[in-house]
Amino acid sequence: MPKPHPAGEPIAKQLGDSWPVDTPGGRYYAEFDDESPVTREGQLIFFAQFLRVGGRWERFVSHCPLSYEGNRGSRVVDVLGTATLSVLCGHWRYAHINAVRGDTLNPGLLGMSTTVSEDVVRRAMKRMEEDKGLAWLGGELRACVQPVLSQSWISRPALLSGVARLAVHQNQRKIRVSLQHENSQELAQAIAQVSNTLQRFWLIAEHWSVQQRWNLLLTHIFRHWLGGKWLGMLPPEAESLLSG
């Protein structure tokens, strides 16, 4: 069984430390500070980590009924990533997409090589057959919630505002995040704890199937309500991750 914390990958013990965060765009190192960064969606690194560990982004991109041929065609991940970043910024029109074109930090978190224009996204949506597009989106939504549909939940979503900046030193990408909230210290500690848990899960479950990783995350998130039950079939290694 792989060790949760192999040598050379220490998990941050103090809030001022940096810790590894694996995203669809590769590994970054996160830390919190109080300086004045430049981008508004600073907390996206932790959402990207969640997508990576749960396998949701890779499945979302690979199942998309959109393809390009030739060297001049856009990459599917760049098109979907641009649209996703726009939605996460609260946009609801194609014209708003150009507002994310200057973002040099967040596209890399999703494995994008660049953002694309609103015209590229618009044309991509038109190229998709409607029935295939609806089946794709419906299937992704069902795959996210299917393991917990038999349960009754009451949830209260929390929205965080943060800013961040990217620094590169000796080929190590580090993102410094500053939260704009009256309880920023408590929030930073909570986020760091969740991020470290996701990293521990990733080190063990990296080679599991997407569905197994997603069931693991949902089982951990709702463990207090599940009474020790596991959602779906999980490998025996899950015992060490869910016993805490």
PyMOL commands that set and color helices and strands:
alter all, ss='L'
color gray80, all
select helices_A, chain A and resi 44-54+56-62+76-88+94-100+106-109+118-127+130-148+184-205+210-221+223-226+238-242
alter helices_A, ss='H'
color red, helices_A
select strands_A, chain A and resi 19-23+26-32+162-169+172-179
alter strands_A, ss='S'
color yellow, strands_A
deselect
rebuild
show_as cartoon
